[in-house]
Amino acid sequence: MNRFFVQSSAWNERIVVLSPEEDHHFRHVLRGRVGDSVELFDGSGDAAIGQVDSLENGHVTITVRETRRIPRPKPELTLIQAVIKSHHMDWLLQKATELGVSRIVPVDTEHVVVRLKPKQMESKVERWRKIVLNAAKQCGTPWLPEVMPPRPLSEYLDENNLPERMLVCSLSHDARDLHSVLDSMHNAEHGDIGIFIGPEGSLTYAEEERLRGIGATPVSLGANTLRAETAAIYALSALTYELRKPSTINH
């Protein structure tokens, strides 16, 4: 069954009209017809099954048959990711969405290879959000990750609403094994866990010390040095598997 995104503001208990973008996809990509059954979601946990009743007046109109509210998976996961090369970043956003992250925070660090110019920011963030939306539609999650605009790492760390617990993937000799850290977290309640992944050139000593200074735990992902996008997926997969109960991951 094909899935379509509907903004919360356009959500109606009985009748839904698709946005121009989703309308185009239904008509011209999927070659949809009146009578088709579809799934709808608003990115905030609300989902529905409906039937296309009309293609008249330039609108795809859907009658909602069944609705459900799906809780957000706990603990919430925030990926704080140093900006990496474009195609690697696109792939990472897609896979992070599939793994159920709640938000993605791109940050600028000293060793990043890609430095976005101010005039590029808006179009880049718009592209990232489209990638995340398409990934959400394909994987079945009713929750759409929030993609924040890129910002300097120091600026992000100055905010007051940081995740309750922070992990930073580190190459330092005193970094703790990720498995042992997750094992110690099993019986604790976590509202939000942040995992920080550095750039291809790694973090500077000062940047890692700043993260440690706010309470981030340095963790090791093993003996091999991983690419940034590999490290992110490794860490997110481990967090999801170890800390989320299967019953909370519903589509």
QUIKAPE-V632488 format. One record per backbone hydrogen bond with DSSP energy under -0.5 kcal/mol. NH is the residue of the N-H (numbers start at 1). CO is the residue of the C=O. If there is no record, write none. Layout:
nh->NH co->CO
nh->NH co->CO
This chain:
nh->4 co->39
nh->6 co->41
nh->10 co->7
nh->11 co->8
nh->16 co->62
nh->18 co->60
nh->23 co->19
nh->24 co->20
nh->25 co->21
nh->26 co->22
nh->27 co->23
nh->28 co->24
nh->29 co->24
nh->29 co->25
nh->30 co->25
nh->32 co->26
nh->35 co->52
nh->36 co->33
nh->38 co->50
nh->39 co->2
nh->40 co->48
nh->41 co->4
nh->42 co->46
nh->45 co->142
nh->47 co->68
nh->48 co->40
nh->49 co->66
nh->50 co->38
nh->51 co->63
nh->52 co->36
nh->53 co->51
nh->53 co->61
nh->54 co->61
nh->58 co->55
nh->59 co->56
nh->61 co->54
nh->61 co->59
nh->62 co->16
nh->63 co->51
nh->64 co->14
nh->64 co->62
nh->65 co->49
nh->66 co->49
nh->68 co->47
nh->70 co->45
nh->70 co->68
nh->71 co->69
nh->76 co->191
nh->78 co->193
nh->79 co->77
nh->79 co->103
nh->80 co->78
nh->80 co->195
nh->81 co->79
nh->81 co->105
nh->82 co->80
nh->82 co->197
nh->83 co->107
nh->89 co->85
nh->90 co->86
nh->91 co->87
nh->92 co->88
nh->93 co->89
nh->94 co->90
nh->95 co->91
nh->96 co->92
nh->97 co->93
nh->98 co->94
nh->99 co->95
nh->100 co->97
nh->101 co->96
nh->102 co->77
nh->103 co->77
nh->104 co->146
nh->105 co->79
nh->106 co->104
nh->106 co->148
nh->107 co->81
nh->108 co->151
nh->109 co->107
nh->112 co->109
nh->114 co->83
nh->115 co->113
nh->116 co->114
nh->120 co->117
nh->121 co->117
nh->121 co->118
nh->122 co->118
nh->124 co->120
nh->125 co->121
nh->126 co->122
nh->127 co->123
nh->128 co->124
nh->129 co->125
nh->130 co->126
nh->131 co->127
nh->132 co->128
nh->133 co->129
nh->134 co->130
nh->135 co->131
nh->136 co->132
nh->137 co->133
nh->138 co->134
nh->139 co->135
nh->140 co->136
nh->144 co->43
nh->145 co->143
nh->146 co->102
nh->148 co->104
nh->148 co->146
nh->151 co->106
nh->153 co->108
nh->156 co->152
nh->157 co->153
nh->158 co->154
nh->159 co->156
nh->165 co->192
nh->167 co->194
nh->168 co->217
nh->169 co->196
nh->170 co->219
nh->175 co->172
nh->176 co->218
nh->178 co->220
nh->181 co->177
nh->182 co->178
nh->183 co->179
nh->184 co->180
nh->185 co->181
nh->185 co->182
nh->186 co->182
nh->186 co->183
nh->188 co->185
nh->193 co->76
nh->194 co->165
nh->195 co->78
nh->196 co->167
nh->197 co->80
nh->201 co->111
nh->202 co->199
nh->208 co->204
nh->209 co->205
nh->210 co->206
nh->211 co->207
nh->212 co->208
nh->213 co->209
nh->214 co->210
nh->214 co->211
nh->215 co->212
nh->216 co->211
nh->217 co->166
nh->218 co->216
nh->219 co->168
nh->220 co->176
nh->226 co->224
nh->231 co->227
nh->232 co->228
nh->233 co->229
nh->234 co->230
nh->235 co->231
nh->236 co->232
nh->237 co->233
nh->238 co->234
nh->239 co->235
nh->240 co->236
nh->241 co->237
nh->242 co->238
nh->243 co->239
nh->244 co->240
nh->245 co->243
nh->248 co->245
nh->249 co->246
nh->250 co->248
